[in-house]
Amino acid sequence: MAKYLTKRLLRSVVTLFIVTCVVFTLMRAMPIEGYFQNYEKLTDAQIQAGLREQGLLDPLPVQLWHFFQGLFRWDFGVSHTYRTNVPVTEILRDKLPVSIRLGCLSILTSMVFGIPIGTMMARHKGRFFDKLGTVFIVFIQAVPAAVYFLLIQLYGTTALGVGLLFDAANPRCWILPVLSMALGNTAYYAMWLRRYMVDESNKDYVTLARAKGVSENAIMFRHIFRNSFVPLVQYIPSSFLNTIIGSIYVESLYSIPGMGGLLVTVIEKSDNNMVQAIVLLYATVGVIGLMLGDILMTVLDPRITLAGKAGDR
């Protein structure tokens, strides 16, 4: 276990290093307007002086080295066009808690609804509830998310009596964004849990349990569900990244002061330092989520060992 975790940790560090280098290089290929306030009013001499002061005239490897030095100090530089000369970390400190709270509520909602739906679909395979759940899954996966996001906003705001502008102090304002972000993962959990449970129900140990007279409820929940939930649990931490990606649109739609809406804004304003920091933060969440998923599998099922090749993915 320790050997596997060490190996995965090293792989994660290498992955983040590569992602950082790629993002940094792409940001340096962007127009230099993103590093200046009122760029169109500056003279060529002022632009060159500003580039030199920010170290943007140094060779790319030197710039990358300075950037990594800043990362170890938790320093992403300052915003140039979004909030002039304000440290990026200060801006993220205000925005990050809102997105984390929204994401956690969405994941919790997805599990509360997705897992029971998948369980009931597997238990009533081929019957009405299974067909109804299939329609829901196909609809969520086939229809672009932006379509049902807009429908939820259009009819939900009227039904709940809330405005289009987000108010963190009003609990009802959280319902529609959380529901919108939870639908994708709800369908995902229901689909895969149903599949895993149907596969488990056809195995020999289930047939043997039925032959011994074990009740269907005991077979379904003590054996089939427990064994089916293990492969599903590895995707729960990594699905947090999918929730964050969905929040990019949802937070903009409801004017939520979080990371998603911030990313859209800083891209529009070409604030390269801000874009760079947010993208790297999302990449870190994704890599950590994958590793946590593997660890959760071993916690739920001690039979799984991650020391060998079978544990790698």
C-alpha positions in Angstrom: 0.0 0.0 0.0 2.7 2.5 1.0 4.7 1.6 -2.1 1.7 2.1 -4.3 0.8 5.5 -2.7 4.4 6.6 -3.1 4.4 5.6 -6.8 1.0 7.4 -7.4 2.2 10.5 -5.5 5.3 10.7 -7.7 3.2 10.2 -10.8 0.9 12.9 -9.7 3.7 15.3 -9.1 5.1 14.6 -12.6 1.7 15.0 -14.1 1.2 18.4 -12.4 4.7 19.4 -13.5 3.9 18.7 -17.1 0.5 20.4 -16.9 2.2 23.5 -15.3 4.8 23.7 -18.0 2.2 23.3 -20.8 -0.1 25.9 -19.3 2.7 28.3 -18.6 4.0 28.0 -22.2 0.6 28.5 -23.7 0.0 31.6 -21.5 3.3 33.1 -22.7 2.0 32.6 -26.3 -1.0 34.7 -25.6 -1.2 38.4 -26.5 0.7 40.6 -24.1 -2.4 42.8 -23.5 -3.2 40.5 -20.6 -0.3 41.8 -18.7 -1.2 45.5 -18.8 -4.0 47.7 -17.7 -5.1 50.2 -20.4 -2.7 48.6 -22.9 -3.9 50.7 -25.8 -2.9 53.9 -24.1 0.7 52.8 -23.4 3.7 53.7 -25.6 6.1 51.2 -27.0 8.7 52.2 -24.4 6.3 51.8 -21.5 5.3 48.3 -22.8 8.9 47.2 -23.1 9.6 48.6 -19.6 6.6 46.7 -18.2 7.6 43.5 -19.9 11.1 43.8 -18.5 9.9 44.5 -15.0 7.7 41.4 -15.1 10.5 39.3 -16.4 8.7 38.5 -19.7 11.7 39.4 -21.8 13.8 36.7 -20.1 14.3 33.3 -21.9 11.3 31.0 -21.4 13.2 28.5 -19.1 14.2 31.4 -16.9 10.6 32.6 -16.7 9.5 29.0 -15.9 12.1 28.7 -13.1 10.9 32.0 -11.5 7.3 30.8 -11.8 8.1 27.6 -9.9 9.9 29.6 -7.3 6.7 31.6 -6.8 4.6 28.5 -6.6 6.6 27.2 -3.6 5.8 30.5 -1.9 2.1 30.2 -3.0 2.6 33.3 -5.2 0.9 33.3 -8.6 1.7 37.0 -9.3 -0.8 39.8 -9.5 -3.9 40.4 -11.6 -3.4 43.0 -14.3 -6.8 43.5 -15.8 -9.4 41.9 -13.5 -8.3 43.7 -10.3 -5.2 45.7 -11.0 -2.1 44.8 -9.0 -4.1 42.7 -6.5 -2.4 39.3 -5.7 -4.0 36.4 -7.4 -4.0 34.4 -4.2 -6.0 37.1 -2.5 -8.6 37.0 -5.2 -8.8 33.2 -5.1 -9.1 33.2 -1.3 -12.4 35.1 -1.6 -13.8 33.0 -4.4 -12.7 29.5 -3.6 -14.9 28.8 -0.5 -18.0 29.6 -2.5 -17.1 27.1 -5.3 -16.1 24.4 -2.8 -19.4 24.7 -0.9 -21.3 24.6 -4.1 -19.4 21.6 -5.4 -19.7 19.6 -2.2 -23.4 20.2 -2.0 -23.7 19.1 -5.6 -21.7 15.9 -5.1 -23.8 15.1 -2.0 -27.0 15.7 -3.9 -25.8 13.5 -6.7 -25.1 10.6 -4.3 -28.3 11.0 -2.4 -30.4 10.7 -5.6 -28.1 8.8 -8.0 -27.3 5.8 -5.8 -30.9 5.0 -4.8 -32.0 5.4 -8.4 -29.3 3.0 -9.7 -30.2 0.5 -6.9 -33.9 0.6 -7.7 -33.2 0.3 -11.4 -31.1 -2.8 -10.9 -33.7 -4.3 -8.5 -36.5 -3.8 -10.9 -34.6 -4.6 -14.1 -36.8 -4.4 -17.2 -39.8 -3.0 -15.3 -41.3 0.4 -15.2 -38.9 2.0 -12.7 -35.9 0.7 -14.7 -37.3 2.1 -17.9 -38.1 5.5 -16.3 -34.6 5.7 -14.9 -33.2 4.9 -18.3 -35.1 7.7 -19.9 -33.7 10.1 -17.3 -30.1 8.9 -17.9 -30.5 9.1 -21.7 -32.0 12.6 -21.5 -29.2 13.9 -19.3 -26.5 12.4 -21.4 -28.0 13.2 -24.8 -29.2 16.8 -24.2 -26.5 19.5 -24.0 -26.2 20.6 -20.4 -26.7 24.2 -21.3 -30.3 23.4 -22.4 -31.5 21.9 -19.2 -29.5 24.5 -17.2 -31.5 27.2 -18.9 -34.8 25.3 -18.4 -34.1 24.9 -14.7 -33.3 28.6 -14.4 -36.3 29.7 -16.5 -39.0 27.7 -14.6 -37.2 27.2 -11.3 -36.7 30.9 -10.4 -40.4 31.4 -10.9 -41.4 28.4 -8.9 -39.1 29.2 -5.9 -39.7 32.9 -6.1 -36.0 33.9 -6.3 -34.3 36.4 -8.6 -31.7 35.7 -11.2 -28.9 37.2 -9.1 -27.4 34.9 -6.5 -27.7 35.7 -2.8 -25.5 33.5 -0.6 -27.5 34.4 2.5 -30.8 33.1 1.0 -30.9 29.2 1.1 -33.4 29.1 -1.7 -30.8 30.7 -4.1 -28.6 27.6 -3.6 -31.2 25.1 -4.8 -31.2 25.7 -8.5 -27.4 25.9 -9.0 -26.9 22.8 -6.9 -29.6 20.9 -8.8 -28.2 21.9 -12.1 -24.6 20.8 -11.2 -25.9 17.6 -9.6 -27.9 16.2 -12.6 -24.9 15.0 -14.6 -23.3 13.1 -11.8 -26.7 11.8 -10.6 -27.2 10.1 -14.0 -23.6 8.9 -14.0 -23.9 7.2 -10.6 -27.3 5.7 -11.4 -26.1 4.3 -14.8 -22.9 2.7 -13.5 -24.3 1.4 -10.2 -27.2 -0.3 -12.1 -24.7 -1.9 -14.5 -22.4 -3.1 -11.7 -25.4 -4.5 -9.7 -26.8 -6.3 -12.7 -23.4 -7.9 -13.4 -23.1 -8.9 -9.8 -26.6 -10.4 -9.7 -25.6 -12.9 -12.4 -22.6 -14.3 -10.5 -22.4 -17.7 -8.9 -22.3 -16.6 -5.3 -25.7 -14.9 -5.8 -27.2 -18.1 -7.3 -25.8 -20.1 -4.4 -27.3 -17.6 -1.9 -30.7 -17.9 -3.5 -30.5 -21.7 -3.5 -29.8 -21.5 0.3 -33.0 -19.5 0.7 -31.4 -16.1 1.5 -34.0 -13.4 1.1 -33.8 -11.1 -1.9 -33.4 -8.0 0.2 -30.4 -9.5 2.0 -28.9 -10.6 -1.3 -29.5 -7.2 -2.9 -28.2 -5.0 -0.1 -25.7 -7.1 1.8 -24.0 -8.7 -1.1 -24.8 -7.2 -4.6 -24.9 -3.6 -3.5 -21.8 -3.7 -1.4 -19.7 -5.4 -4.1 -21.1 -3.1 -6.8 -20.4 0.1 -4.8 -16.6 -0.6 -4.6 -15.8 0.0 -8.3 -18.1 3.0 -8.3 -16.5 4.7 -5.3 -13.2 5.4 -7.1 -15.0 7.8 -9.4 -16.6 9.9 -6.6 -13.6 12.1 -5.8 -12.7 12.5 -9.5 -16.3 13.5 -10.3 -15.7 16.6 -8.2 -13.7 17.9 -11.2 -16.7 17.3 -13.5 -18.8 19.3 -11.0 -16.3 22.1 -11.1 -16.3 22.2 -14.9 -20.1 22.4 -14.8 -19.8 25.2 -12.4 -18.0 27.3 -15.0 -21.3 27.8 -16.8 -23.7 27.5 -13.8 -21.9 30.2 -11.8 -21.9 32.6 -14.7 -25.6 31.8 -15.3 -26.6 32.7 -11.7 -23.9 35.4 -11.1 -22.3 33.3 -8.3 -19.1 34.9 -7.0 -17.1 31.7 -7.3 -14.3 30.2 -9.3 -16.3 29.2 -12.3 -17.7 32.6 -13.1 -14.3 34.1 -12.3 -12.6 31.9 -14.9 -15.0 33.2 -17.6 -14.5 36.8 -16.6 -10.7 36.6 -16.5 -10.6 34.9 -19.9 -12.8 37.7 -21.3 -10.4 40.3 -19.8 -7.3 38.4 -21.0 -5.9 38.3 -17.4 -3.2 35.7 -18.1 -2.0 35.3 -14.5 -5.5 34.7 -13.3 -6.3 32.2 -16.1 -3.0 30.3 -15.4 -3.7 30.0 -11.7 -7.3 28.8 -12.0 -6.4 26.2 -14.7 -3.6 24.8 -12.5 -5.9 24.7 -9.5 -8.5 22.7 -11.5 -5.7 20.3 -12.7 -4.6 19.7 -9.1 -8.1 18.9 -8.1 -8.4 16.3 -10.9 -5.1 14.6 -10.1 -5.8 14.4 -6.4 -9.3 13.1 -7.0 -8.0 10.2 -9.1 -5.6 9.2 -6.3 -8.2 9.5 -3.6 -10.5 7.2 -5.6 -8.0 4.4 -5.5 -7.5 4.8 -1.8 -11.2 4.7 -1.1 -11.5 1.4 -2.9 -8.9 -0.2 -0.6 -10.7 1.2 2.5 -14.1 -0.3 1.5 -12.7 -3.6 0.3 -9.6 -4.9 2.1 -9.3 -7.7 -0.6 -8.0 -5.1 -3.0 -4.3 -4.5 -2.9 -2.7 -1.7 -4.8 0.9 -2.8 -4.6 0.9 -4.9 -7.8 0.3 -4.1 -11.4 -3.4 -4.8 -11.1 -3.8 -1.7 -9.0 -2.4 0.7 -11.5 -4.6 2.7 -13.7 
